[in-house]
Amino acid sequence: MRRRDFLCSTSTVCAGLALSKPVSLFAGAETAGWRTFEVTTRVEVLKPNGETHIWLPTALIRDTPFQKTLSNKFNAENGTASVTEDKQQFLGIVTGSYPEGAKPVLTLTNRVSLKNHAVDLSQREHQHVSRAELDYYRQPTKYIPVDGIVKETADKATKGATTDIDKARGIYEWIVDNTFRDPKVRGCGRGDIRFMLESGDLGGKCADLNALYVGMARASGLPARDLYGLRVAKSELGYKSLGLSTDHATKAQHCRAEVYLKDHGWVPVDPADVRKVVLEEPPGNLKLNDEMVAKARTRLFGAWEMNWMAFNHSHDVALPGSKLPPLVYFMYPQAETADGRLDSLDPDNFKYEITVKEIA
């Protein structure tokens, strides 16, 4: 039987658990094209001071056409742990809490099944999505406004477009043509799209460029959302820059995006990875008309290779028990001591490690 479980050790406290679904995973056509991965994150706070908290994102808490979360198992050594959910953002948060003097260690093992995902934009496909969900993904967030310069830029990108698919594609093409991947940006970027547009600095990484897509789409009236996650395997499509080269995924976080089109439902897009191919695909600094770039550009409007697992759609995330400001998004391990919040982009001193193995 396939289950989506939150499981914890007997020494921890569990709250808000989402338990089993009686659906077979191992029969016939249901397994066609699906690959199963086990992703383990181990966090240790090296210099605890006072009470310590650690937070980790679980794998996506709802099944989708491209991901089925089988289990999220966690263990808080020397402390207690609980899990909370925000179903609107598909968000699960494991919180580890440790008293003063304890050595804080939190381990989370996600097991997921993944399947390459593509939407045939030449055919109509009905997806039942509630009006409330669509309205939610049209709203602004702190760093993704939908007015001012964001709306002005979206209007330019969609000029002459009369259908939602034309608007969505126009924004995609504008971002591929006008932005660039900036290797100096830490992590996946800040995601402050108003600053990007007002400063004229259109360089960034996935959480910048794909957030810009989401903001411009929402400013054009299209429901859109970021999807934060982690690369878990090499690319089978020949892209060295779009996959893992080893089983270590500590720095493999990646944000994608989806846009809702009325005749097609939620459609995968990833203009940020097109710009990653431009910068990083050997020999590097490729032209937009390079064959590898052109193939990625065509494919990444409507399809994702699922050598990547999703965590959530989160924005402005308040960590349970934290007294510090909300996160812009939740994709990296987080921790706080009496000295404040630790640097989530410094895994060696934090310290955390993410490893992946494919389950035969």
Stockholm file with secondary structure:
# STOCKHOLM 1.0

chainA/1-360         MRRRDFLCSTSTVCAGLALSKPVSLFAGAETAGWRTFEVTTRVEVLKPNGETHIWLPTALIRDTPFQKTLSNKFNAENGTASVTEDKQQFLGIVTGSYPEGAKPVLTLTNRVSLKNHAVDLSQREHQHVSRAELDYYRQPTKYIPVDGIVKETADKATKGATTDIDKARGIYEWIVDNTFRDPKVRGCGRGDIRFMLESGDLGGKCADLNALYVGMARASGLPARDLYGLRVAKSELGYKSLGLSTDHATKAQHCRAEVYLKDHGWVPVDPADVRKVVLEEPPGNLKLNDEMVAKARTRLFGAWEMNWMAFNHSHDVALPGSKLPPLVYFMYPQAETADGRLDSLDPDNFKYEITVKEIA
#=GR chainA/1-360 SS CBCCEEEECTTSCCCSCCCCCCBCSSSGGGGTTCEEEEEEEEEECSSCCSSEEEEEECSCSSCCSSEEEEEEEEEEETSEEEEEEEGGGTEEEEEEEECTTCCCEEEEEEEEEECCEECCTTSCCCCCCCHHHHHHTTSCCSSCCCSHHHHHHHHHHTTTCCSHHHHHHHHHHHHHHHCEECTTSCTTCCCCHHHHHHHTCCEECHHHHHHHHHHHHHHTTCCEEEEEEEECSCCTTSCGGGSCSSSBCTTCEEEEEEEEETTTEEEEECHHHHHHHHHHSTTSSCCTTSHHHHHHHHHTBTEECSSEEEEECCCSBCCTTCCSCCBSCCCSCEEEETTEECCTTCHHHHTEEEEEEEEC
#=GC SS_cons         CBCCEEEECTTSCCCSCCCCCCBCSSSGGGGTTCEEEEEEEEEECSSCCSSEEEEEECSCSSCCSSEEEEEEEEEEETSEEEEEEEGGGTEEEEEEEECTTCCCEEEEEEEEEECCEECCTTSCCCCCCCHHHHHHTTSCCSSCCCSHHHHHHHHHHTTTCCSHHHHHHHHHHHHHHHCEECTTSCTTCCCCHHHHHHHTCCEECHHHHHHHHHHHHHHTTCCEEEEEEEECSCCTTSCGGGSCSSSBCTTCEEEEEEEEETTTEEEEECHHHHHHHHHHSTTSSCCTTSHHHHHHHHHTBTEECSSEEEEECCCSBCCTTCCSCCBSCCCSCEEEETTEECCTTCHHHHTEEEEEEEEC
//
